[in-house]
């Protein structure tokens, strides 16, 4: 898989909405078989295998976040919902644990700043700067700064879905105002620290919807979520950083709200309306996604070809488009389908 230019330069140009000689690329790969096929190395034994794979298939951007040096689980209560088998060897399986939050009132009394504390600010800035410099030096692709547990994802980390929904259903206004408000204050501390670093791009992650769309009333998002995004992102934008937003699920019903809050781009799963996103925001915002892992897993080569051509045609006038399998590349995609996908991207991704 050779012959096309790759590099930080292509990723940076696309992130700045400059048209590049080929479609920019990123992937979220959890398929070790394709890494072994491309590099001849097992990533479990050779740490450099993933980096060599990223270079070989011509990726230009690496999705990254870092929430600081000490995880919440070492600072206070969190809910471990467990993890299903996803990786090839099942090593990611984790049985769910009982939540430390037993009632809705336990959740409603929670304050994230009191629970987890605010790290020393100067030390946090120094940690993030060291992290960024080390990651960028180790990779040829653009490495952003980023934060994962912004608002809703912070609530999921703390309470798990069951207790989150129970408290939200019992006192929605109090939950959104007080509980999410405390998570926002903690996130703001970290966003301010990231703003003091030398990063150029920032990935804000927050799983604020489900696959079916919103799980709260839309007015709650517009009153309590998007204004807080605007404040968080304003800190970064004032420091000259470009902000990309990621959420699992289907958030295109809120695309205008997220753009108005200050997002410079959207990283999304294929349940979102790519054609609408390209038409309305393809000339002004970064778009990351397009391909569906279900097509690669269960489809034929003709199906893969058809979808890839549609995605590239739909985004042909989007200078900030990054092609990606938006819902990850899992272990169960047949190798021949993945090899075909990467080969066809090389051919079809060229721009004249």
SEFITOR-623009 format. One record per residue: residue in three letters; x, y, z of N, C-alpha, C in turn. Coordinates in steps of 0.001 Angstrom, whole numbers, plus 500000, padded with zeros to 6 digits. Each point is the difference from the previous one (the first is absolute). Layout:
% SEFITOR-623009
ALAXYZXYZXYZ/...
***
This chain:
% SEFITOR-623009
UNK500846498818500000499154501182500000500885501237500000/UNK500529500336498844500952501102499936499677500888498811/UNK500714501121499933499880500845498830499276501303500221/UNK499321500160501140499306501246500280500740500779501074/UNK500002501322499900500631500792501062499200499902501288/UNK500705499980501124499365499936501305500695501007500878/UNK499402500358501126500766500780500945499140500948500796/UNK500689500531500977499437501078500825499494501135499118/UNK500723500293498927499633501142499159498621499831499386/UNK499667498790499548498684499765499406498912500125501067/UNK500242499402501157499017500099501067499774501426500435/UNK501070500749500174499866501390500439499285500839498954/UNK500319499778498735499334500757498940498498499737500004/UNK499603498727500085498567499680500008499316500554501241/UNK500661499968501139499419500556501227499803501501499890/UNK500788500625499138499849501430499748499200500286498735/UNK499280498971499527499079500131498861500718500372498712/UNK501201499493499828500744500188498760499938498709499195/UNK499641500103498754499836498821499165501357499316499782/UNK500029498689500148501227499224499871499941499113498762/UNK501170499480499582500061499233498757499348498632500104/UNK499722499572501208499198498796500215499128500229501217/UNK498992499208500144499113500111501140500777499676501273/UNK499863500844501004500671499757501276499387498768500672/UNK500795499364500884499595498718500577500223499960501501/UNK499112499324500696500240499530501350499233498699500159/UNK500375499198500968499270498769500308500091499731501490/UNK499041499211500504499988499571501395500060498469499957/UNK501223499501499895500183498592499673500211499137501236/UNK499177498965500155500164499003501054500161498603499403/UNK500327499939498724500154498717499309501491499684499880/UNK500470499072500817501429499668499996500396499212498773/UNK499055499295499387500326499177498841500490500866498842/UNK499345501155499777500431500861498905501360500629500315/UNK500267500264501276501318500526500377501078498961499708/UNK499734498741500358500977498935499711500189499837498499/UNK498909500098499250500077499831498548500851501096499362/UNK499815501224500444500694501134499382501442500100500459/UNK500257499765501289501331500248500550500804498734500256/UNK499325498851500058500683498769500372500271499893501486/UNK499402500884500802500254500029501437498689499958500769/UNK499996499291501116498847499960500891500111501184500966/UNK498983500881500051500112501186500862500094499675501478/UNK499635498784500394500144499621501405501454499742500363/UNK500798499668499004501414499693500247500935501119499567/UNK499556500788499017500847501052499453499272501337500101/UNK500345500834500955499309501279500183500026500894498771/UNK501022499828499170500106500853498814499068499581498879/UNK499325498852500126499190499469498900498867500951499618/UNK499316500545500977498882500895499678500489501260499302/UNK501119500531500446500543501188499347500395499695498557/UNK500605498850499783500366499620498635498752499778499141/UNK498961499446500591498746499818499279499399501344499603/UNK499977500941500925499439501322499703500729500655498833/UNK501302499843499966500772500574498896499722499266498690/UNK499916498677500076499856499196498783498658500225499315/UNK498937500216500780498680500200499385499674501477499832/UNK500974500867500293499921501419499704498930500735500806/UNK500128499880501310499155500801500881500666501348500248/UNK499162501004500239500488501368500144499642500626501338/UNK499147499339500767499525500533501275499788498828500939/UNK500393500168501267499793498971501017499037500534501047/UNK498898499272500180498996500407501001500584499751501388/UNK500139501071500808500607499886501326499270500889500993/UNK499904499543501227499597500834501125500840499610501204/UNK500084500897500972500662499698501263499342500856501079/UNK499532499343501068499262500698501056500843500278501229/UNK501309499918499858500853500325501125500710498786500562/UNK500933500231500924500890498925500455499370499007500965/UNK498909500372500676499404499111501011498543499733499635/UNK499621498760499713498614499699499625499031500232501155/UNK498753500229499645498976500218501026499910498823500965/UNK500207498802499510499867498814500845501004499982501147/UNK501069500786499877500985500092501074499772501218500874/UNK498963500778499683499750501229500735498633500012500691/UNK499122499102499588498666499993500587499163498875499425/UNK498703500102500174499083498945499576499736500069498499/UNK500025498835499358499569499852498611499220498694499903/UNK499273499843498901499212498792499770500610499222498846/UNK500400498778500261500579499147498966498893499152499395/UNK499567500365498789498939499252499322500520498747499313/UNK501317499752500088500575498845499345500264500264498529/UNK500480498968499299500320500150498580499794498663499307/UNK499279500020498896499782498790499210501264499641499226/UNK500062498777499509501124499581499174499945500737498665/UNK501082500669499663500091500751498756501292499677499263/UNK501095499870500743501291499717499383500110498530499611/UNK500953499728499151500200498671499426500145498909501067/UNK500747500289501066500273498976501010499101500103501229/UNK499039500913499967499083500134501128500612500602501242/UNK501185500564499883500687500534501177499337501251500556/UNK499090500587499243499325501207500466498745499698500814/UNK499654498714500163498782499673500769500188500383501468/UNK498936500607500548500007500383501406498584499884500531/UNK499817499253501043498659499806500564499535501292500668/UNK498717500322499901499494501214500660500088499886501515/UNK500188501147500625500070500071501455498815500799500539/UNK499622499736501232498894500734500614500354501480500118/UNK499051500862499679500236501433500072500053500459501454/UNK500905500927500326500011500569501351498833500957500235/UNK499290500364498934498828500863500107498761499114500010/UNK499260500000501105498900499057500187498630500588499697/UNK499863501302500091498704500637499791500168501242499130/UNK498892500491499476500038501237499228500504501159500859/UNK499647499996501272500447501083500874501509499972500209/UNK500601498811499983501469499909500054500619500750498819/UNK499429499800498842500502500665498799499758501499500073/UNK498814500384500407499639501422500021500800500782501037/UNK500558499323500992500827500666501007501469500080499592/UNK500339499438498842501390499891499553500535501338499516/UNK501270500269500331500706501168499483501375499537499517/UNK500252500134498712501224499449499406501253500666500548/UNK499956501305500255501187500691500512500315499514501410/UNK498957499853500834500221499505501356500466498545499977/UNK499460499200499081500318498574499940501412499748499506/UNK500404500673498922501255499671499323501089501060500186/UNK499623501200500391500977501052500205500501500611498701/UNK500640501145500125500592500684498853501521499876500096/UNK500638499368499027501470499884500045500656501381499988/UNK501197500084500541500756501247499938500082500463498546/UNK499649501245499743499847500457498623501314499994499237/UNK501042500553500573501283500067499295500553498606499732/UNK499823499099500960500451498620499790499193499327498895/UNK498709500323499928499152499427498961500412500500498620/UNK500267501289499884500488500549498732501290499304499578/UNK500910499850500934501285499361499687499803498544499586/UNK499086499297500667499719498611499630499459499921498579/UNK499017500834499678499422499963498660501020500382498936/UNK500854500952500277501016500398499020500983498858499760/UNK500429499342501077500907498859499833499334498893499206/UNK498741499715500314499265498951499293499930500313498513/UNK499634501220499667499858500382498596501329499937499264/UNK501032500556500594501305500004499333500487498579499749/UNK499796499115500961500457498612499832499198499287498921/UNK498679500171500000499158499321499011500250500534498599/UNK500129501324499864500224500553498666501374499606499458/UNK500992499944500881501339499605499560500049498548499562/UNK499126499168500541500024498566499704499199499629498768/UNK499243500951499432499100499682498895500129501015498874/UNK499829499533498770500040500882498842498662500680499741/UNK498948499530500646498671500562499810499773501184500958/UNK498965500781499733499604501054500932499460499351501269/UNK500513500432501134499514499551501308499335501191500682/UNK498725499910500327499342501099500704500125499844501505/UNK499721501075500722499653499847501400498564499518500072/UNK499528499735501197498614499562500082499572499625501398/UNK498683499959500202499417499655501290498790499115499746/UNK499838498959500822498992498969499739498717500178500807/UNK500100500284501298498842499968500902499370501379500151/UNK499679500648498908499665501420500010498774500321500855/UNK498853499452499681498777500222500789499251498689500182/UNK499304499567498941499209498767500081500905498800500214/UNK501120499949499306500922498886500193500575499985501412/UNK500132501163500606500414500050501394498946499392500911/UNK498735500287499692498913499417500787499931498481499817/UNK500236499527498785500022498554499752501133499350500785/UNK501166500638499999501145499468500738499687499901501493/UNK499369501023500528499741500025501434498883499045500404/UNK498867500044499294498789499326500464499614498752499218/UNK500501499850498761499460498978499116498641500450499475/UNK499556499340498938498763500436499349498771499839500901/UNK499922498914500737498778499732500761499732501083501041/UNK500997500328500808499797501014501036499907501394499400/UNK500717500240498919499885501295499307498558500238499570/UNK499415499018499328498631500160499495498982500065501138/UNK500253499264501074499089500042501142499966501399500615/UNK501161500582500229500058501342500586499463501045499030/UNK500329499861498728499500500932498992498476499952499926/UNK499448498807500065498544499881499949499320500535501234/UNK500656499910501155499379500444501248500017501517500129/UNK501149500616499749500103501465500104500883500519498862/UNK499438500100498796500818500359498837500680501363500113/UNK499286501004500482500599501333500085501145500021501011/UNK499800499371501155501053499971501011501202499225499502/UNK499755498870499345501112499217499469500813500825499012/UNK499331500646499075500710500754498962500678501244500561/UNK499331500671500918500568501228500556501140499704500965/UNK499771499120500963500970499808501078501029498910499683/UNK499537498828499611500939498893499794500850500234498756/UNK499342500241498864500773500296498798500802501287500170/UNK499448500936500774500729501244500252501318499763500712/UNK500025499057500931501245499711500714501003499292499091/UNK499509499140499107500899499358499032500563501038499043/UNK499168500955499620500461501098499155501132500780500671/UNK499873500297501288501044500750500694501318499247499997/UNK499928498690500171501218499187499949500598500006498598/UNK499145499846498990500485500010498617500610501347499641/UNK499386501081500463500499501333499681501439500186500491/UNK500296499459501155501358500060500537500981499325499038/UNK499611498853499464500866499269499077500072500685498637/UNK498889500529499518500016500695498718500896501235500074/UNK499957500704501121500878501163500168501465499585499984/UNK500282498844500599501383499514499974500420499637498576/UNK499141499281499273500310499659498612500220501267499165/UNK499233501048500292500128501240499231501363500653500182/UNK500674499691501082501315500579500275501124499224499321/UNK499695498896499358501032499189499347500202500462498564/UNK500924499352499313500325500370498617499213499208498967/UNK498961499256500398499181499283499030499380500978499006/UNK499727499499498796499277500801499004498557499562499866/UNK499722498729500312498672499427499815499602499248501268/UNK498699499984500267499496499407501238498773499161499688/UNK499978498760500535498864499104499820499179499972501283/UNK498796500515499929499077499960501134499056498828499803/UNK500065499028500908499132498831499932498895500112501038/UNK498770499690499585498893499938500949498866499195499376/UNK499736498820500535498944499142499458498640500498500488/UNK499494501043499334498822500695500499498688499505499400/UNK500074498954499182498787499400499416500193498483499923/UNK498931499312499604500041498577499680499969499823498487/UNK500058498738499557499876499727498570498685500542499460/UNK498931499910500795498687500487499572499873501513500095/UNK500967500669500592499942501448500132500003500433501454/UNK499341501117500267500011500596501339499333499083501019/UNK500555499945501215499360499265501083499404500953501042/UNK500264501299499850499353501020500818499096500843499105/UNK499148500766500597499189500940499228500920501014499326/UNK499758500337498739500890500931499308500209501313500735/UNK498968500483500712500179501284500691501028499897501128/UNK500176498803500569501011499838501035501407500115499408/UNK500207499433498816501284500179499324500256501479499738/UNK498972500675499519500191501391499588500128500942501193/UNK499533499609501141500122500843501179501253499689500805/UNK500407498709500049501037499610500944501263499415499357/UNK499914499498498784501158499356499385500710500936499029/UNK499314500476498993500660500792498963500576501313500511/UNK499322500733500924500657501199500541501302499682500731/UNK500065498842500648501241499619500671501074499612498988/UNK499610499331498914500960499776498924500572501336499516/UNK499128500965499820500450501290499477501054500620500915/UNK499799499900501300500976500569500921501296499198499993/UNK499902498689500004501195499161499965500805500243498733/UNK499322500003498873500697500158498723500510501422499809/UNK499303500972500602500454501377499911501377500192500608/UNK500270499282501085501322500062500629501077499559499013/UNK499730498947499253500972499487499034500092500889498767/UNK498861500423499498500003500830498796500669501343500260/UNK499817500545501197500669501255500343501515499841500013/UNK500454498775500234501435499714499997500491499574498619/UNK499139500088498986500414499692498639499930498544499610/UNK499319499165500799499864498576499684498724499765499199/UNK500054499019499097498805499573499278499404498793500717/UNK498675500006500174499316499019500841499169499058499142/UNK500235498707500167499211498960499349499147499319501061/UNK498787499601499626499075499370500943499708498575499577/UNK500065499066500965499671498596499769498903499558500947/UNK499006499300499455499038499277500831499639498710499302/UNK499923498920500762499365498799499480498534500313499733/UNK499359499137499187498568500148499784499660501014498918/UNK498735500393499981499461500852498946499693501380500568/UNK500839500965499652499830501354500528499688501026498924/UNK499691499545498772499826500977498925498792500907500208/UNK499046499612500838498880500884500318500471501250500745/UNK501190499939500583500559501123500749501189500637499287/UNK500171499701498740501184500480499309500110501523500031/UNK498908500687499763500025501458500027500363500522501387/UNK499487499360501039500302500425501371501477499828500309/UNK500575498860499564501408499709500286500892500965499223/UNK499636500277498759500769500965499218499916501392500623/UNK498810500391500434499828501313500612500763500121501311/UNK500204498876500686500766500017501247501492500171499749/UNK500447499833498750501386500279499671500824498845499495/UNK499377498862499696500774498878499459500494500339498601/UNK501270499713499738500575500178498669499867498747499144/UNK499540498909500611499850498765499244499256498963500801/UNK499590498938499298499187498946500586500610498640499659/UNK500141499160501001500457498629499833498819499113500373/UNK499532499131499080498675499421500160499925498573499493/UNK498959499304500448499723498644499544499092500049498765/UNK499918498887499252499254500007498732498481500029500155/UNK499484500022501230498560500181500187499585501443499763/UNK500964500905499933499709501400499719499865500215498488/UNK499300501048499620499685500285498601501189500686499334/UNK500859499219499366501202500548499387499663500995498897/UNK499008499696499191499661500900498895499571501370500533/UNK499184500014501042499580501268500594501184500740500598/UNK500870499275500706501148500636500620500926500598498953/UNK500216499274498921500868500497498938499397501223499322/UNK498708499967499770499342501116499319500015501267500846/UNK499756499855501289499835501180500853501293500477500635/UNK500939499068500255501204500383500725501300499555499332/UNK499911499352498856501200499470499367500984501046499540/UNK499537501231499751500906501051499567500586500814501123/UNK499454499851501200500401500854501122500532499233501203/UNK499791498680500027500363499204501160500719498718499583/UNK500774499467500911500623498702499819498950498913500212/UNK500012498975499154499120498842500142500870498745500048/UNK499802499151501020500770498769500136499055498815500104/UNK500043499104499009499148498818500051499660499528498602/UNK498790499467499867499487499620498693499743498526499819/UNK501029499161500181499849498569499763499378499299501209/UNK499334498867499719499284499245501031500661498634500162/UNK500402499670501228500665498714500217499084498819499700/UNK498690500214500032499074498912499684500112499602498535/UNK500259500970499143500194499686498589501277499191499806/UNK501072500396500706501255499268499885499896498607500611/UNK499161499855501018499895498716500694499105499018499257/UNK498850500463499564498985499104499448499779500151498496/UNK500612501023499415499786500248498585501002499295499104/UNK499732500081498711500922499484498991500953501109499577/UNK500964499639499173500899501020499468499235501022499169/UNK498984499555499302499167500941499240499294500971500931/UNK499529499503501147499353500879500968500980501039500535/UNK501215499567500292501022500917500501500330501057498954/UNK500170499558498773500297500922498897498888501030499836/UNK498771499524500032498849500887499805499926501049501111/UNK500175499567501239499925500951501106501152500984499969/UNK501203499517499735501160500880499951499843501050498914/UNK499552499595498834499794500971498918498943501024500382/UNK498933499551500667498947500940500418500538501002501009/UNK500753499528500980500556500893501016500919501038499356/UNK500889499571499136500945500917499375499297500970499061/UNK498967499535499310499244500893499130499225501025500817/UNK499427499565501100499203500888500851500860501096500612/UNK501263499705500258500883500952500690501039500623499073/UNK499812499878498696501041500440499070500289501496500097/UNK499026500807500455500206501445500113500273500428501436/UNK500413499059500847500258500276501421501502499970500251/UNK500673501136500055501458499985500139500472499435501337/UNK499145500038501024500379499505501310499481498610500303/UNK499699499218498966499486498656500236501130499024500258/UNK499846499198501079500901498893500309499210498710499875/UNK500401499139499087499354498707499863500366499114501180/UNK498988499330500561500228499059501100498832499037500059/UNK500250498830500541498907499104500383499481500555501324/UNK498878500687499936499567500827501120499654499234501255/UNK499642498715499874499672499210501185501071498944500279/UNK501251500368499735501182499191500336500175498800499065/UNK501205499444500043500344498798499252500196498878501017/UNK498980499185500248500101498954501021500713498759499500/UNK500177499050500911500779498802499705499316499047499032/UNK498674500088499869499288498981499222499819500361498528/UNK500577501107499532499924500303498569500917499029499254/UNK499502499330498968500858499069499249501219500710499410/UNK501137499368500090501236500613499532499914500388498534/UNK499440499142499166499960500320498571499182501258499740/UNK498962500226500792499215501219499840500791501231500414/UNK500754499888501096500802501136500439501109500317499009/UNK500662498981499494501061500230499008499405500685498771/UNK498847499531499567499351500609498835499648501457500278/UNK499452500269501185499627501372500365501206500927499928/UNK501098499628500645501172500874500010500588500171498596/UNK499980498957499205500516500119498635499140500929499157/UNK498683499898500135499110500847499202500057501456500451/UNK500209500220501292500160501373500477501194500656499328/UNK501072499259499854501189500560499348499683500436498554/UNK499237499188499308499672500308498607498984501132499907/UNK498924499879500747498884500932499859500199501309500751/UNK500946500014500966500204501186500803500831501073499342/UNK500564499712498856500788501017499293499076501091499476/UNK500505501236500066499250501135499447500778500553498808/UNK499274500401498996500648500566498810500146501498500138/
***
